[in-house]
Amino acid sequence: MPTIWFITGASSGIGKCMVEQLLIADNDAIIIAAVRQPALLPTQLSVSTDAYPASKLDVVHLDLFDRLTFKPALTYVLEKYGKLDYFIGCAGIGGDLSEIEGLPQQVITDNFQVNFFGTFGVIQTSVELFRLKGGFKIFQFTSETAIHPFPGTGWYGASKAALENLLGTYAQELAPSWNIQV
């Protein structure tokens, strides 16, 4: 039976690297790459589509700015595969380095929407849909700035620290019978 991986932020950074490594690894993994623009993903990967069977990669639309995309993406996984083994959270924004008083309010709001509210919302949705399907593991990437702040990263680090704190609490609140590990 294949191992089902759901990876957010799969079009760049750590998420893209994870997708690429899983695609070329000799394993039974099926990767569901969750991205804002699914049609662009094949052109963004450095792995040739000839290097892996087409059945190993499934691409779904997920936009952490839009909560209405969470349930359809994960329902698709549930209906097609019936389970989820690994939820890998790599999506995030935060390239705006500035002192705390230097960022426009919209940039701050966007950081928290994607890095905190959107990310946790997608995790909540995955738990809601898959908690009675045998359990799964959640790995969420945040940032060193969440625990070791330094100048220019205040708002970004705050959004990641808020997520770390909430996930730590959530891990303790999940029912053991669901077999979900954070």
For each residue, the residues with C-beta under 8 A, 3 or more apart:
1: 28
2: 28 29 30 81
3: 27 28 29 30 85 86
4: 29 30 32 77 81 83 84 85 86
5: 18 22 29 30 31 32 85 86 88
6: 32 34 74 77 84 86 87 88 126
7: 10 15 18 19 31 32 33 34 88 90
8: 15 34 62 64 88 89 90 91 119 122
9: 12 13 14 15 16 34 35 89 90 91 92
10: 7 15 16 18 19 31 33 34 35 41 59 90
11: 15 16 33 35 36 37 40 41 44
12: 9 15 16 44
13: 9 16 17 90
14: 9 17 18 90 141
15: 7 8 9 10 11 12 18 19 33 88 90 91
16: 9 10 11 12 13 19 20 44 45
17: 13 14 20 21
18: 5 7 10 14 15 21 22 88 90
19: 7 10 15 16 22 23 31 33 45 57
20: 16 17 23 24 45 46 47
21: 17 18 24 25
22: 5 18 19 25 27 29 31 56
23: 19 20 31 45 47 51 52 56 57
24: 20 21 47 51 52
25: 21 22 29
26:
27: 3 22
28: 1 2 3
29: 2 3 4 5 22 25 56
30: 2 3 4 5 55 56 57 58 81
31: 5 7 10 19 22 23 56 57 58
32: 4 5 6 7 58 59 60 77 81
33: 7 10 11 15 19 38 41 57 58 59 60
34: 6 7 8 9 10 60 61 62 73 91 122
35: 9 10 11 38 40 41 59 60 61 62
36: 11 61 62 63
37: 11 40 41
38: 33 35 41 59 60 61
39:
40: 11 35 37 43 44
41: 10 11 33 35 37 38 44 45 59
42: 45 49
43: 40
44: 11 12 16 40 41
45: 16 19 20 23 41 42
46: 20
47: 20 23 24 51 52
48: 51
49: 42 52 54
50:
51: 23 24 47 48
52: 23 24 47 49 56 57
53: 56
54: 49 57
55: 30
56: 22 23 29 30 31 52 53
57: 19 23 30 31 33 52 54
58: 30 31 32 33 80
59: 10 32 33 35 38 41
60: 32 33 34 35 38 72 73 76 77
61: 34 35 36 38 69 72 73
62: 8 34 35 36 69 70 73 91 122
63: 36 66 69
64: 8 91 113 114 118 119 121 122
65: 110 113 114 118
66: 63 69
67: 70 118 121
68: 71 72
69: 61 62 63 66 72 73
70: 62 67 73 74 121 122 125
71: 68 74 75 125 129
72: 60 61 68 69 75 76
73: 34 60 61 62 69 70 76 77 122
74: 6 70 71 77 78 84 122 125 126 129 130
75: 71 72 78 79 129
76: 60 72 73 79 80
77: 4 6 32 60 73 74 80 81 84
78: 74 75 81 82 83 84 129 130 133
79: 75 76 82
80: 58 76 77
81: 2 4 30 32 77 78 84
82: 78 79 133
83: 4 78 130 133 134 136
84: 4 6 74 77 78 81 87 126 130 133 136
85: 3 4 5 136 137
86: 3 4 5 6 136 137 139
87: 6 84 123 126 136 137 138 139
88: 5 6 7 8 15 18 139 141
89: 8 9 119 122 123 138 139 140 141
90: 7 8 9 10 13 14 15 18 141
91: 8 9 15 34 62 64 114 118 119
92: 9 114 115 119 141 143 160
93: 110 111 114 115
94: 111 115 143 153 155 156 159 160
95:
96: 103 107 111 155 156
97: 152 153 156
98: 102 103 152
99: 102 151 152 154
100: 103 154 155
101:
102: 98 99
103: 96 98 100 107 108 155
104: 107 108
105: 108 109
106: 109 110
107: 96 103 104 110 111 155
108: 103 104 105 111 112 155
109: 105 106 112 113
110: 65 93 106 107 113 114
111: 93 94 96 107 108 114 115 116 155 156 159
112: 108 109 115 116 117 155 158 159 162
113: 64 65 109 110 116 117 118
114: 64 65 91 92 93 110 111 117 118 119 159
115: 92 93 94 111 112 118 119 156 159 160 163
116: 111 112 113 119 120 159 160 162 163 166
117: 112 113 114 120 121
118: 64 65 67 91 113 114 115 121 122
119: 8 64 89 91 92 114 115 116 122 123 140 163
120: 116 117 123 124 163 166 167 170
121: 64 67 70 117 118 124 125
122: 8 34 62 64 70 73 74 89 118 119 125 126
123: 87 89 119 120 126 127 138 140 167 170
124: 120 121 127 128
125: 70 71 74 121 122 128 129
126: 6 74 84 87 122 123 129 130 136 138
127: 123 124 130 131 174 178 180
128: 124 125 131
129: 71 74 75 78 125 126 133
130: 74 78 83 84 126 127 133 135 136 180
131: 127 128 135 174 175 178 180
132: 178
133: 78 82 83 84 129 130 136
134: 83 179
135: 130 131 178 179 180 181
136: 83 84 85 86 87 126 130 133 179 180 181
137: 85 86 87 180 181
138: 87 89 123 126 167 180 181 182
139: 86 87 88 89
140: 89 119 123 163 167 182
141: 14 88 89 90 92
142: 146 160 161 163 164
143: 92 94 146 153 156 157 160
144: 147 148
145: 148 149 150 153 156 157 160 161
146: 142 143 157 160 161 163 164
147: 144 161 164
148: 144 145
149: 145 153 154 157
150: 145 153
151: 99 154
152: 97 98 99
153: 94 97 143 145 149 150 156 157
154: 99 100 149 151 157 158
155: 94 96 100 103 107 108 111 112 158 159
156: 94 96 97 111 115 143 145 153 159 160
157: 143 145 146 149 153 154 160 161
158: 112 154 155 161 162
159: 94 111 112 114 115 116 155 156 162 163
160: 92 94 115 116 142 143 145 146 156 157 163 164
161: 142 145 146 147 157 158 164 165
162: 112 116 158 159 165 166
163: 115 116 119 120 140 142 146 159 160 166 167
164: 142 146 147 160 161 167 168
165: 161 162 168 169
166: 116 120 162 163 169 170
167: 120 123 138 140 163 164 170 171 182
168: 164 165 171 172 182
169: 165 166 172 173
170: 120 123 166 167 173 174 182
171: 167 168 174 181 182
172: 168 169
173: 169 170
174: 127 131 170 171 178 180 182
175: 131 178
176: 179
177:
178: 127 131 132 135 174 175
179: 134 135 136 176
180: 127 130 131 135 136 137 138 174
181: 135 136 137 138 171
182: 138 140 167 168 170 171 174
